Amino acid sequence: MTTKLFRNARIFTPLDPGAPLGGATQGRVQVYENGALLVQNGRVEKLGPAAGVLGEIVRAGAKIHQEIDCQGACLVPGFVDPHTHMCFARPREAEFDLRLAGTPYLEILAKGGGILSSVRDVRAASEADLLAATRRRVLTALGLGTTTVEIKSGYGLETASELRMLRVIARVGRELPVDVVPTFLGAHAVPEEFRGDPDGYVALIVNEMIPAVREQGIARFCDVFCEQGVFSIAQTRRILQAARSAGLQLKLHADEVHDLGGAGLAAELKAVSADHLLAASDENIARMAQAGVVASLLPATAYSLRKPYARARRMIQGGVPVALASDCNPGSSYTESMPFVFGLAVMQMDLSPLEALTAVTLNAAYALGVAGRVGSLDPGKQADFLLLDGESPAILAYHAGVSPVTAVYKRGELAAGREDP
Amino acid sequence: MTTKLFRNARIFTPLDPGAPLGGATQGRVQVYENGALLVQNGRVEKLGPAAGVLGEIVRAGAKIHQEIDCQGACLVPGFVDPHTHMCFARPREAEFDLRLAGTPYLEILAKGGGILSSVRDVRAASEADLLAATRRRVLTALGLGTTTVEIKSGYGLETASELRMLRVIARVGRELPVDVVPTFLGAHAVPEEFRGDPDGYVALIVNEMIPAVREQGIARFCDVFCEQGVFSIAQTRRILQAARSAGLQLKLHADEVHDLGGAGLAAELKAVSADHLLAASDENIARMAQAGVVASLLPATAYSLRKPYARARRMIQGGVPVALASDCNPGSSYTESMPFVFGLAVMQMDLSPLEALTAVTLNAAYALGVAGRVGSLDPGKQADFLLLDGESPAILAYHAGVSPVTAVYKRGELAAGREDP
């Protein structure tokens, strides 16, 4: 048994009441100004005011193998990034230039850009290259504080390529000190082979891909890009019902551009999360709150596409638990940085720093169904946490464009950064 | 004599025509897709297409001491950050929280916050502590690609403290591989001792501080915060005229909140730059263009204060050369990151990536009067340059919130990052 004591820390963590924190509780964060955290075998054993934790250690006669003086640094749970497409072969930098120059998306598609170019790249890439590219992005995210990350398939769009992506995603999770949650997103776009026959592709997903994904046993979620011109509400419902029957949990890309009613469908199906939500209606936000669906908001995507941000305050006021994610992908949000996402949420969506902290930790863990293990520093959970060069989580927004994460601990072990604050 | 060859690079650099690039020339950047850069004794000797540079080396029979394969990385001039207040004792994180919560600035001042709290901190700090804090920020900036930085005094507001700040600023420049340009900003605010008597403080600046700063011989520029409630146009003119007589070059914080006509005054006095300019009028922008004044724009400040951005496109269309700066300070823009500033300029102010590149290199060097030495890769200039993990400077905006700077070379030597791309 290994026991480590982290003392002289300003600890900020939501405590887990067994459900995500919505409405007025979104920013309910426990603060220990002179705090201590006791870690045993990679799990949180105790945390609280230093005097109390030290007293209990003495009473129990516990042996401390290592003591780390955090020198007053801020200590927060590791970030959980609940929506990414980090498994892709290469960035699309030239397309970004075209987009800035005002080239319409259809013209970019015609020039071989857009999501289908990432599909061609992934299909053509070797499994080793795809693994190396994905590992590199996850390591960048880890250095910026992400200790749990969801990664979607969805650049394969044919059964073998989708399964290959899920294998790569699972392997990254085995090889790196990051918990990886794999999501099957065969319904990311209609591939060129099915142009003009989206229902044919939906049938392939339902009849061939989902059974194969179930048999492979890697994916925990099924997601669908429900949007005008992509997958309709009816197609989305069909896919997600088949996925649920196959034992997968549900998510959806909902109401990003048009209010198709994706948020309402998420409530109807009791999906674990609905993501994007820039165009979600008040009525469907209310239905999400009633159904306990987490809203995963993606401000870096709004930033990169120069769109208005999702109405985070409206959702919080309506009682929806809000999570934040990077949406890391080569088209609309090429960033692995949760500090950047946190900053945008505070500066552009008007979340308080403590609301944003819950959004990138506990609520994000609920958005992935892994709150039993991560997302807060409740005793018994994994000792996944960060030291920040600042007085409080506000430093993540205040120190703009610069990551204040100096150390990343995964299951109590230093995984990135430096031990000495 | 040491000779280094950097080959297999995608080189992007403005070339220096002897004046800043304004109007249609703002984005005039030379590109060598398969480029090579020959460095001799820390200076650019040659650059161009690999074949040409290698041919000349062979013809001249030059001996190459070190050859670096850039592996296709993008190579750009080191960033010049022409407007910072990096010399301060400590951040003001608690005040940021108050500000987010909507506390009016006057109330923050009454609680001991605001600029005058930084003045108290700097007056109370030891020279060693102030040096350590400033060094740390400049090192952060260096790691993010800044190889030349302007740093202002202005948290002393009394003669001895202002001179002490300038000593610290000069020492950082001697000790670190960064060119530091010191600016005297005694007219940053009216100190508490002169509350109600701003003209008395102006007289102190003119009669005591400027002569002392001249005698000390460190500062190259004099700057004034010309703004309603701070220093009027008449006070600003008086200070800057005295500074010019004392041999200092001129800058001013102009029209940040109110259109006092600071941009027009900059043109009248032929200041080297006018900075902020959020409220500058069309008429005064035209006068800046005629007078050849560089506009130093500070998008991270607009971001942090949630204000509309300066009208960069209007200025470029009007022929004003645009530079970009971090404005790094503990109140309105706590960032050392020029990649972040570049990203905001492209995403929020609609500069093209090549226009933004000129703004953070050559035009910024002109804003500091150091374009003879830095700001572009013209032969004879210092070999200050960066390797970027991307195909072009667009990566600085495309890879949002993550710095793509992998190596920083100062006078041909690796100063931050890693040699192997």
Interface residues (C-beta under 8 A of the other chain):
Chain A: P91 E93 A94 F96 D97 L100 A101 T140 L144 A300 Y303 S304 R306 S333 Y334 T335 E336 S337 P339 F340 V341 G343 V346 M347 S352 P353 G390 E391 S392 A394 I395 A397 Y398 H399 A400 G401 V402
Chain B: P91 E93 A94 F96 D97 L100 A101 T140 L144 A300 Y303 S304 R306 S333 Y334 T335 E336 S337 P339 F340 V341 G343 V346 M347 S352 P353 G390 E391 S392 A394 I395 A397 Y398 H399 A400 G401 V402
